[in-house]
Amino acid sequence: MFGDITKAFGRTFLLAHFAPAIIFVVANATLAFWGVIPSIPTDYRQLYSDSLGILMLIAAFACALLLALIQTTIVRLYEGYEPSILIIVAVSCLLLSLAAPYGPTPHIAQRALAAVSAISFALLLMHWPLKWLHRLQYWRMRQDINRLPEDDDKRGIKEYRMRRRYAPDPQKVMPTQFGNILRAFESYANHVYGMDSITMWFRLSAVIPKDYRDQIADAESSVYAMLNLSFVLAVVAGEVLVETKNILSPYVWPGLLAILLSYICYRAACSSARRDWGEYVRPAFDLYRLDLLKQLGIETGSQPFWADVERKWWQHAQLMTFYNEPPREDLRIVPRD
């Protein structure tokens, strides 16, 4: 039965979106039962009691669809992209929460929107201080490496760890650990081969064998699952703090627990991105980039070639695929068999 459900909705949807949505709905129901947040009015409780399980599944499915729709926005928030995204999210959620008509007690959508708005404003305030701290950490790690002799084994270990945590270019340092880990493996292909991984990834995916693509997708789904779980727990924490309005209230401890669990899930997402997702993406460029050149029709010849020649091929290919420029005169295109 579970296999049929997986085929219908996809493993990524069930793991990365539906599972966090279930936890979000159950957490809200539990908090309402404990009286931490307002529950369903008594007049309607009996009406819904007989079909509560079905209603919770429907609510979880709706939340899962919403998570899938805003997945890119969630990833960018955790990556720490430019503050304009945070401003848009914060203001939009605040306006939506205020525009909805309030009853005797705010419903779950209003509390969630207010919580997301508060979280976005908090991240906006921390954006530049966190970016400065990560740049400081980058230069400290670089100085520690430079102090060691070239033949010291510890230098290689430290260099490996740094390349998994930060991109080679210090100008690409992001304000979050998650953002820096993603930048580290996104910058790999450009740093080593001269090919832009962002623009070439969709084309490279077409030549990667299905088994390897599935492994990359599984690693990506695991990261998204932890990231979305961190996000919904942060929203639950925001709901509690918005509702209690008093840090000394005895009801505030579920919100603090949700913040702790959200941070643990965030660290798990960072670890999974560094150890699994990134370690699948880097070899994909190592193993299949030349197959992509052949599929693009760029003549590489049968003889060995220097690395700088390959970098020139990728520069020419990206001028065509990204900037829509015609092929250069010195680029030979051969038909595929």
Beta strands, then each sheet from edge to edge (+ up, - down):
end
